[in-house]
Amino acid sequence: MRVSCHLVLAYLLLAAGSSAFAADSIESRPLQFAKGTSSATVKGSLKGDKIVDYKLRAKAGQTMSVTLKTSNASNYFNVLPPGSNDVGIFVGSTGGDAWTGPLPADGEYTIRVYLMRNAARRHEAANFTLTVSIAGRAAASPALGAAPPGDAKVKGTPYHATGQVPCSMGGAAEGSMQCDFGVIRGKPGNAELHVTPPGGLRRILTFIGGSVRSDADSKVKASKNGDIWSIEVNDYEHYRIPEAVVAGG
């Protein structure tokens, strides 16, 4: 299935605006929480094309929060999921200096701190303070089953497809917005859909056996008309999901 790759295009802004992320300019550091705590704050510095990757492990369904305070307005961070090939679930150059969101997979996450390309070329420096926290319990793995062998994942992501679906919030006309999505598929008809409406909300919808549920014990109403799922969450969020997103093909 060919899907509009708006998310991937957004991530490509990183290449256009930041340093080149050459491997020899990246310094990797473990990020560890003190015993009995769920957050950590570190201080660091950058100059030119130097990049610092902070590594930590987390599980699907937990919520990560990251904030960056810096002396240089061209200093940002990205959040890369496990197995990512420099494709972020958050890109600071377009999203700002703070992010909170649910995590899509178990594994090692990277928080990449860097200077934008124009600042790096001028050999500017930055002193920064990075705070990272992990909240919530890991999600119970839904019984999605195995995706068909030919359903390949989008390179550098945990998703079988990315793109946009019609959506709306509150009393806005149904389908008047476009929400970014990434979908992890299981056996035919089963899938976990991560939807990101404009404004920073992140919603996880799980399709199993013809029913739909949401994260955080949210109230869900779902119906299917032909090949389109109509889904309402908490009497406020409205999504229209093509069956092809869920099942592939």
Order of alpha helices (4+ residues) and beta strands (2+ residues): alpha-beta-beta-beta-beta-beta-beta-alpha-beta-beta-alpha-beta-beta-beta-beta-beta-beta-beta-beta-beta-alpha
